[in-house]
Each structure stands twice: as C-alpha cells, then as structure tokens.
Amino acid sequence: MRLHRFFYDFDLTKNKVLIQDKEIIHQIKKVLRLKVDKEIFLFNNKNQEALVKIKNFDNGMILAEILNVYEINREPQKEVNLYVAILKKENFEIVCQKTTEIGVSNIIPIITEYTVKLNLKYERLERIIKEAAEQSGRTKIPNILKIEKFNEVVSKVNQNDLNLLFDPQGQNFKEVLQFISTHNKINVFIGPEGGWSENEIVLTKQNNFKIVSISSLTFRAETAAQIAVFLSVYF
C-alpha cells in the first residue's frame, strides 16, 4: 500500500517530530482518518525523506516517531523554468499542478500583449503546487515567482540558457532536440489563449530565442505548457 507523503520544514535529526501544521493535521485526521501507529512519509525540501509512525494526537498536534531517514533525490537533472502567460479560469492552476508533477523547477507568470487576466491567488497556487509535489514523489517544491511583464523578461533572461518560445508557426520541435540535450537550464515560454503578438515574436527573434512548434495541431495553452515542460525535462 502506498504511504501518504507530506511536506513541511521538519527537523529530521532527532528520533521524534512534532507536527504542528494545521493543514497537514487536518489532512491526516479528518480527510485520511489515519490512526495511531500508521506510517507516513515526511520530506523537507532538502532531499531528505523520513518514514515516521504516528504516536499520538495531543493538544491539536501530532507526535510521530522517526523510523528512518533517507537521503534521496528524485529531481530532474535539468532546471526548467516555465514562463507562462496568466490564463483564465482554472487553467493556470492546471498548469501549476501538472508541470509540478512533470518536474518544472520554477513557474513565472507573465503578462503579454494579449493576456486578459492580470492577477493570481498565490496562496491557493502554492497549496496546489505543494500537494502536487507530495503526490508525485518530488523531493523539492517548485517556486512560483512574482508576475513579470513579457517584454522585460525577454531582455533579462540569460542568453547562454536555452530559451524556447512555443508558437504554432515555429520550427518543428524535433529540430531543436540536439540543443535540449546539451543544456542544463532551459527557459520555456508559453503564451496566452490569444497567442503571441507579432511584436513579441520579433522581440524574441532579436534576443536569439528559438521559436518552436510542438505539432501541426493547435493546443490550448495549458496543454502546450505541459507538453513543452515534459519535452524540455526529459529529452
């Protein structure tokens, strides 16, 4: 049976750990209904994972015995940063959840010429990202950074990194696979529902971005983000 995993900044150097995070306690007690002597995994964003056994529930906290601590790293070797336009409805949440599961390092929301939505609920997005990392077995939590303007980001990214802007009119993705395999840091750019403007395409060309297409088909932005991150992480 698969054991449940939880992230928190735990001290795993002792033989016991006191869980005080209200959200984790609620998940263990009310949602999963775990009892005394049940085992769970805790990880602390430092490539450490601990197998612990619940010892008691007391004063709104959970005391757990640390059975074993593992030095483990399931993170991809490449750093893939996703610069993605803010999407409407729950689509941006889907991007955060699924690209976390795939292995993204950082998510940077951007405002482009055709971006409609201009704000985000960071607390909710951080919770979605954390839960996706817990579920998928990751040992680090991706960061979601502050909103940036696309025109400013283009001039700031390192030209030595591989900067990929995804657009249906770009060159076939297969043609840039050789570059992906030789770069350890890749910046992936995904536009909004309305796509990139002509001015934005010109700007990225002037800054030596590679403009690539995933397929001859046209994908929704949230779908394109997942595919682009997967290809960048694992090829």
PyMOL commands that set and color helices and strands:
alter all, ss='L'
color gray80, all
select helices_A, chain A and resi 22-31+91-102+122-136+150-156+173-180+198-206+221-234
alter helices_A, ss='H'
color red, helices_A
select strands_A, chain A and resi 5-7+16-19+39-43+48-58+61-71+79-85+106-111+143-144+148-149+162-172+185-190+210-213
alter strands_A, ss='S'
color yellow, strands_A
deselect
rebuild
show_as cartoon
